[in-house]
Amino acid sequence: MKRRQLLAGLGALGALGLWAARPADQGAPHAPYFAQLQGLLRQQGGGVPQLVIDLDRLDANADLLSSRLGSMKLRLVSKSLASTGLLDYLSKRLGTRRFMVFHQPQANQLAEAFPDSDLLLGKPLPVAAALAFYQQLAANAPFDPDRQVTWLVDSPERLVQYRDMALALQRPLSIALEIDIGLRRGGHRSPERLAASLALVEHSPEVLKLRGLMGYDAHVAHAPFWVGDAFDQANARYREFLEQATHARKAWPETPLLNGAGSLTCMRHLTGPSPLNEIAVGSVLLKPSDFDAESLDAYQAACWIAAPVLKAGGGTLPYLEDTQRLVSAWNPNREQAFYLYGGDWQAIPASPAGLAYDPLYDRSANQERLIGSAANGLQPDDWVFLRPQVSEGLLARFGSMSLLRRGRLVGRWKPLPTA
């Protein structure tokens, strides 16, 4: 009998221990920042999903970057800041009219919107797309492509295509040569390969004007521990290409463009030795969650997706209705389900606390399902806020961006069209 009682007691203790180990309730109402924003959107949001940019945080991020630049030139990455309003605002605050562009239609749009700009292609376009840029540029446009656009070329073979286009157009092309400093995404793979392109430039001085080099080091932020200091290795490789380029005295400019970096590595280029004289930066100014890196801790999230709640109710799953009471008792964070207006964004639920995507339910661009506890207090017509993971490709998914300044909605910007 005593043995039975002992076993029963142990079983009860085990059950209690297991119950004590169940997930804690993560739910809570909106923090004051988001509660205030929800109040604004109830009055002025129009009831549709939208992107909200916090101008105060954007200013702080821009000012922080500006304070670190020193003599380094800055080029704003248009694919991560894809709005003429946003680019104009930041370019004025940061004192630059240099933009990196990745899409031919957007190159034409920026040339029209910023006739005083300096455009650098961020990837090598097919020569047909480059030709379309010239064909779509107004004949009387104040933007002068011979001086203000630099085409990125990744190989001697593509350089021949661009040279032939320049001869056909009877106009000079400004060229930057893409170098592979470890990303393994194309570009000149070796200094010897670069030498072949440099020779082509030297033999076509009437149509090819070399501006400099571009080497992207995005891989550095994700390097495995066994490779050592990937940043130093990438810089060393950049310098090898640079040394090769300086031998082409007829082609190499007196003041070359040496572009590189990106949001995840920009601070290392600004705080230590670097072969660059220009960095390309975009995402960190909005700071989506994929850019939560130690080197960027001082920057603030400045962009949110806001979506109305269409429906709120029990977190029941199809065909498992009878299990819902047990499931929610075990995990209170599955107690409720909330269906949003829109969805399938590359974003993380941010407020109210405790919301999550349901791993047992498909994502939806129509009515995204989130789960959480009743502690968040969400009801239909409330708003949920999500933090984007990236800004690239995000802005074009919304018709406009709402601008938040000192607790008030003060205007809107439109995104750059994708075509």
C-alpha positions as CSV (number, residue, x, y, z in Angstrom):
1,M,0.0,0.0,0.0
2,K,2.8,2.4,0.9
3,R,4.4,1.6,-2.4
4,R,1.2,2.4,-4.3
5,Q,0.8,5.6,-2.4
6,L,4.4,6.5,-3.2
7,L,3.9,5.9,-6.9
8,A,0.7,7.8,-6.9
9,G,2.4,10.7,-5.1
10,L,5.2,10.7,-7.6
11,G,2.8,10.6,-10.5
12,A,0.9,13.6,-9.0
13,L,4.1,15.5,-8.5
14,G,5.1,14.7,-12.1
15,A,1.8,15.9,-13.4
16,L,2.1,19.1,-11.4
17,G,5.6,19.6,-12.6
18,L,4.5,19.1,-16.2
19,W,1.7,21.5,-15.7
20,A,4.0,24.0,-14.2
21,A,6.2,23.8,-17.3
22,R,3.4,24.8,-19.6
23,P,4.0,28.0,-21.7
24,A,3.5,31.2,-19.8
25,D,0.9,33.8,-21.0
26,Q,2.9,36.2,-23.2
27,G,-0.1,38.5,-23.9
28,A,-0.4,42.1,-22.9
29,P,-2.2,45.2,-24.3
30,H,-0.5,47.7,-26.6
31,A,2.5,49.6,-25.1
32,P,1.8,53.4,-25.0
33,Y,3.6,54.1,-28.2
34,F,1.4,51.7,-30.2
35,A,-1.7,52.5,-28.2
36,Q,-1.3,56.1,-29.3
37,L,-0.7,55.1,-32.9
38,Q,-3.7,52.8,-32.9
39,G,-5.8,55.8,-31.8
40,L,-4.5,57.9,-34.7
41,L,-5.2,55.1,-37.2
42,R,-8.7,54.6,-35.9
43,Q,-9.4,58.2,-36.8
44,Q,-7.2,58.7,-39.9
45,G,-6.1,55.2,-41.1
46,G,-9.0,54.6,-43.5
47,G,-9.4,51.1,-42.3
48,V,-6.8,49.6,-44.6
49,P,-3.4,48.0,-44.0
50,Q,-0.6,50.5,-44.3
51,L,3.1,51.2,-43.8
52,V,3.9,53.7,-41.0
53,I,7.2,55.5,-41.0
54,D,8.2,57.2,-37.7
55,L,10.0,60.4,-38.9
56,D,11.4,61.1,-35.5
57,R,13.2,57.7,-35.4
58,L,14.2,58.1,-39.1
59,D,15.8,61.4,-38.3
60,A,17.7,59.9,-35.3
61,N,19.0,57.1,-37.5
62,A,20.0,59.5,-40.3
63,D,21.7,61.8,-37.9
64,L,23.6,58.9,-36.2
65,L,24.8,57.7,-39.6
66,S,25.8,61.3,-40.6
67,S,27.8,61.7,-37.4
68,R,29.9,58.7,-38.3
69,L,30.6,59.4,-42.0
70,G,33.6,61.6,-41.7
71,S,35.2,61.9,-45.2
72,M,33.3,58.8,-46.4
73,K,30.8,59.5,-49.2
74,L,27.3,58.1,-48.9
75,R,25.1,56.5,-51.5
76,L,21.5,55.7,-50.7
77,V,20.2,52.4,-51.8
78,S,16.9,52.9,-53.6
79,K,15.6,49.3,-53.5
80,S,15.5,49.5,-49.7
81,L,14.1,53.1,-49.6
82,A,11.9,52.8,-52.7
83,S,10.0,56.1,-52.5
84,T,10.9,59.4,-54.1
85,G,9.6,61.2,-51.1
86,L,11.7,59.1,-48.7
87,L,14.8,59.3,-50.9
88,D,14.4,63.1,-51.2
89,Y,13.9,63.5,-47.5
90,L,16.9,61.4,-46.5
91,S,19.2,62.8,-49.2
92,K,18.5,66.4,-48.0
93,R,19.1,65.4,-44.3
94,L,22.2,63.4,-45.2
95,G,23.6,65.9,-47.8
96,T,23.9,63.5,-50.7
97,R,22.4,63.1,-54.2
98,R,24.0,59.8,-54.8
99,F,21.7,56.9,-55.3
100,M,22.2,53.2,-56.1
101,V,19.5,51.8,-58.3
102,F,18.7,48.2,-59.3
103,H,15.8,48.3,-61.8
104,Q,15.7,50.0,-65.2
105,P,12.2,51.6,-64.8
106,Q,13.2,53.0,-61.4
107,A,16.5,54.4,-62.9
108,N,14.3,56.4,-65.3
109,Q,12.0,57.5,-62.5
110,L,14.9,58.7,-60.4
111,A,16.5,60.5,-63.3
112,E,13.3,62.4,-63.7
113,A,12.6,63.0,-60.0
114,F,16.2,64.0,-59.2
115,P,17.8,65.7,-62.3
116,D,20.8,66.6,-60.2
117,S,21.4,63.1,-59.0
118,D,24.3,60.7,-59.4
119,L,23.0,57.2,-60.2
120,L,25.1,54.0,-59.8
121,L,23.6,50.7,-60.9
122,G,23.7,48.2,-58.1
123,K,23.7,45.2,-60.4
124,P,24.8,44.6,-64.1
125,L,21.7,45.0,-66.2
126,P,21.2,43.2,-69.6
127,V,22.3,45.6,-72.3
128,A,18.7,45.6,-73.6
129,A,17.6,47.2,-70.3
130,A,20.4,49.7,-70.4
131,L,19.3,50.6,-74.0
132,A,15.7,51.0,-72.8
133,F,16.9,53.6,-70.2
134,Y,18.2,55.8,-73.0
135,Q,15.2,55.3,-75.1
136,Q,12.8,56.2,-72.3
137,L,14.8,59.3,-71.2
138,A,13.2,62.5,-72.5
139,A,15.3,64.2,-75.1
140,N,15.1,67.5,-73.3
141,A,15.6,66.0,-69.8
142,P,17.9,68.1,-67.5
143,F,19.5,64.8,-66.4
144,D,22.7,64.2,-68.4
145,P,23.3,60.4,-68.5
146,D,26.8,60.8,-69.9
147,R,27.8,62.4,-66.6
148,Q,25.2,61.2,-64.1
149,V,24.7,57.5,-64.6
150,T,27.3,54.8,-64.0
151,W,26.7,51.3,-65.3
152,L,27.9,48.3,-63.4
153,V,29.7,45.7,-65.5
154,D,30.6,42.3,-64.1
155,S,32.7,40.7,-66.9
156,P,34.7,41.5,-70.1
157,E,31.9,39.8,-72.1
158,R,29.3,42.2,-70.8
159,L,31.7,45.1,-71.2
160,V,31.9,44.3,-75.0
161,Q,28.1,44.5,-75.2
162,Y,28.1,47.9,-73.4
163,R,30.9,49.2,-75.7
164,D,28.9,48.2,-78.8
165,M,25.8,49.9,-77.4
166,A,27.8,53.0,-76.7
167,L,29.2,53.0,-80.3
168,A,25.7,52.6,-81.7
169,L,24.3,55.4,-79.5
170,Q,27.4,57.5,-80.3
171,R,27.7,58.5,-76.6
172,P,30.1,57.8,-73.8
173,L,29.2,55.4,-71.0
174,S,30.5,55.8,-67.4
175,I,31.4,52.3,-66.1
176,A,32.1,50.8,-62.7
177,L,33.5,47.3,-62.6
178,E,32.0,44.8,-60.2
179,I,34.5,42.7,-58.2
180,D,33.9,39.5,-56.2
181,I,35.4,40.0,-52.8
182,G,33.9,36.8,-51.4
183,L,30.1,37.0,-51.9
184,R,30.4,34.6,-54.9
185,R,27.5,36.3,-56.7
186,G,29.3,37.2,-59.9
187,G,31.5,40.0,-60.8
188,H,35.2,39.8,-61.8
189,R,36.5,36.8,-59.9
190,S,40.2,37.6,-60.0
191,P,42.5,40.5,-60.6
192,E,43.5,38.8,-63.9
193,R,39.9,38.8,-65.1
194,L,39.6,42.5,-64.1
195,A,42.7,43.2,-66.2
196,A,40.9,42.0,-69.3
197,S,38.1,44.5,-68.7
198,L,40.6,47.3,-68.0
199,A,42.3,46.6,-71.3
200,L,39.0,46.9,-73.1
201,V,38.4,50.3,-71.5
202,E,41.9,51.4,-72.4
203,H,41.2,50.5,-76.1
204,S,37.9,52.3,-76.2
205,P,38.5,55.7,-74.6
206,E,36.0,57.5,-76.8
207,V,33.0,55.5,-75.5
208,L,34.1,53.9,-72.2
209,K,34.9,56.0,-69.2
210,L,36.0,54.0,-66.1
211,R,34.7,55.5,-62.9
212,G,35.9,52.9,-60.4
213,L,35.1,49.6,-58.6
214,M,32.1,48.2,-56.6
215,G,32.6,45.2,-54.3
216,Y,29.7,44.1,-52.0
217,D,30.5,42.4,-48.7
218,A,27.1,41.2,-47.5
219,H,28.4,37.7,-46.9
220,V,30.7,39.0,-44.1
221,A,27.8,39.4,-41.6
222,H,26.9,35.8,-42.0
223,A,30.3,34.2,-42.1
224,P,30.8,31.0,-40.1
225,F,33.1,31.1,-37.1
226,W,35.9,29.0,-38.7
227,V,36.7,31.5,-41.5
228,G,38.4,34.0,-39.1
229,D,37.8,37.7,-39.7
230,A,35.8,37.7,-42.9
231,F,35.6,41.5,-43.0
232,D,39.4,41.8,-43.1
233,Q,39.6,39.1,-45.7
234,A,37.1,40.9,-47.9
235,N,38.9,44.2,-47.6
236,A,42.2,42.5,-48.4
237,R,40.7,41.1,-51.6
238,Y,39.3,44.5,-52.5
239,R,42.8,45.9,-52.2
240,E,44.1,43.2,-54.5
241,F,41.7,44.3,-57.2
242,L,42.4,48.0,-56.5
243,E,46.2,47.4,-57.0
244,Q,45.5,45.7,-60.3
245,A,43.3,48.6,-61.4
246,T,45.9,51.2,-60.7
247,H,48.2,49.6,-63.3
248,A,45.8,50.6,-66.0
249,R,47.0,54.1,-66.0
250,K,45.3,55.2,-69.2
251,A,41.9,54.0,-67.9
252,W,42.1,54.5,-64.2
253,P,40.6,57.9,-63.1
254,E,42.5,60.3,-60.8
255,T,39.7,60.3,-58.3
256,P,38.2,56.8,-58.5
257,L,34.9,55.6,-57.1
258,L,35.5,52.8,-54.6
259,N,32.0,51.7,-53.6
260,G,31.0,48.9,-51.3
261,A,29.6,48.0,-47.9
262,G,25.8,47.8,-47.1
263,S,23.8,48.3,-43.9
264,L,25.3,45.3,-42.1
265,T,28.9,46.2,-42.6
266,C,28.8,50.0,-43.0
267,M,29.7,50.7,-39.4
268,R,32.9,48.6,-39.6
269,H,33.9,50.6,-42.7
270,L,33.3,53.8,-40.8
271,T,35.1,52.8,-37.6
272,G,38.2,51.1,-38.9
273,P,40.5,50.8,-41.9
274,S,38.7,50.5,-45.2
275,P,39.6,50.5,-48.9
276,L,36.3,52.3,-49.7
277,N,35.7,56.0,-50.3
278,E,31.9,55.5,-50.6
279,I,29.4,53.3,-48.8
280,A,26.0,52.2,-49.9
281,V,23.4,52.2,-47.2
282,G,19.6,51.9,-47.1
283,S,17.9,49.4,-44.8
284,V,19.5,50.5,-41.5
285,L,17.7,53.9,-41.8
286,L,14.4,52.1,-41.4
287,K,16.0,49.2,-39.5
288,P,13.8,46.2,-40.2
289,S,14.5,43.2,-37.9
290,D,17.0,41.4,-40.1
291,F,19.3,44.3,-39.3
292,D,19.3,43.8,-35.5
293,A,23.1,43.4,-35.3
294,E,25.4,44.4,-32.5
295,S,27.1,47.0,-34.7
296,L,23.7,48.6,-35.3
297,D,22.3,48.6,-31.8
298,A,22.1,52.4,-31.7
299,Y,19.7,52.5,-34.6
300,Q,16.0,52.4,-34.0
301,A,13.1,50.6,-35.8
302,A,11.4,53.3,-37.7
303,C,8.9,51.4,-39.9
304,W,5.8,49.4,-39.0
305,I,3.1,47.6,-40.9
306,A,-0.3,48.4,-39.4
307,A,-3.3,46.2,-40.1
308,P,-6.8,46.3,-38.8
309,V,-8.3,43.3,-37.0
310,L,-11.2,41.9,-38.9
311,K,-12.2,39.1,-36.6
312,A,-11.3,37.9,-33.1
313,G,-12.4,34.7,-31.4
314,G,-11.4,31.3,-30.1
315,G,-8.3,29.8,-31.5
316,T,-10.0,26.7,-32.7
317,L,-8.5,24.8,-35.6
318,P,-10.6,23.0,-38.3
319,Y,-11.4,19.4,-37.3
320,L,-9.9,19.9,-33.9
321,E,-12.7,21.8,-32.3
322,D,-13.0,19.3,-29.4
323,T,-9.4,19.8,-28.4
324,Q,-9.4,23.6,-28.1
325,R,-10.2,23.8,-24.4
326,L,-7.4,21.5,-23.5
327,V,-4.9,23.2,-25.9
328,S,-5.6,26.7,-24.6
329,A,-5.4,25.5,-21.0
330,W,-2.0,24.1,-21.8
331,N,-0.9,27.1,-23.8
332,P,-2.8,30.3,-23.2
333,N,-1.0,31.8,-26.2
334,R,-3.3,29.7,-28.4
335,E,-6.4,30.9,-26.6
336,Q,-7.5,33.4,-29.3
337,A,-7.2,33.8,-33.0
338,F,-7.2,37.1,-34.8
339,Y,-7.7,37.6,-38.5
340,L,-6.1,40.7,-40.1
341,Y,-7.0,42.7,-43.1
342,G,-4.2,41.6,-45.5
343,G,-1.2,39.6,-44.6
344,D,1.6,37.3,-45.8
345,W,4.1,40.1,-45.2
346,Q,7.7,39.4,-44.4
347,A,7.3,40.8,-40.9
348,I,7.2,39.9,-37.2
349,P,4.2,40.7,-35.0
350,A,5.3,43.5,-32.7
351,S,2.3,44.8,-30.8
352,P,0.3,43.9,-28.8
353,A,2.7,41.5,-27.1
354,G,2.3,37.8,-27.4
355,L,1.0,37.5,-30.9
356,A,2.5,34.9,-33.3
357,Y,1.7,33.3,-36.6
358,D,0.0,30.0,-36.2
359,P,2.3,27.2,-37.3
360,L,-0.7,24.9,-37.7
361,Y,-2.5,27.3,-40.1
362,D,-1.4,28.5,-43.6
363,R,-0.2,32.1,-44.1
364,S,-2.6,34.3,-46.0
365,A,-2.3,37.5,-48.0
366,N,-6.1,38.0,-47.6
367,Q,-6.8,37.3,-43.9
368,E,-3.6,36.6,-41.9
369,R,-4.2,34.5,-38.8
370,L,-2.4,35.4,-35.6
371,I,-2.8,33.6,-32.3
372,G,-2.4,35.0,-28.8
373,S,-4.0,35.1,-25.4
374,A,-7.1,37.1,-24.3
375,A,-4.7,39.3,-22.2
376,N,-4.0,41.5,-25.3
377,G,-7.6,42.7,-25.3
378,L,-7.8,42.8,-29.1
379,Q,-11.2,43.3,-30.7
380,P,-12.4,43.7,-34.3
381,D,-11.5,47.2,-35.6
382,D,-8.4,47.4,-33.3
383,W,-5.0,47.5,-35.0
384,V,-2.1,45.1,-35.0
385,F,1.5,46.3,-35.6
386,L,4.2,44.2,-37.3
387,R,7.8,44.9,-37.7
388,P,9.2,44.3,-41.2
389,Q,12.1,41.9,-41.5
390,V,13.4,43.7,-44.6
391,S,12.6,46.9,-46.4
392,E,13.6,45.7,-49.8
393,G,10.5,45.1,-51.9
394,L,8.2,46.1,-49.0
395,L,7.2,49.6,-49.8
396,A,5.7,48.7,-53.2
397,R,3.2,46.4,-51.5
398,F,1.4,49.4,-50.1
399,G,-0.3,52.2,-51.9
400,S,1.3,54.8,-49.7
401,M,3.2,55.3,-46.4
402,S,1.8,57.2,-43.4
403,L,4.2,59.6,-41.8
404,L,4.3,59.8,-38.0
405,R,5.8,62.9,-36.4
406,R,5.6,63.6,-32.6
407,G,2.5,61.6,-32.1
408,R,0.7,62.9,-35.1
409,L,0.1,61.6,-38.7
410,V,1.5,64.4,-40.9
411,G,1.4,63.2,-44.4
412,R,2.0,60.4,-46.9
413,W,4.7,59.3,-49.4
414,K,4.1,57.1,-52.4
415,P,6.4,54.1,-53.2
416,L,8.3,53.9,-56.4
417,P,6.4,51.8,-59.0
418,T,8.0,48.4,-59.7
419,A,7.5,48.8,-63.5
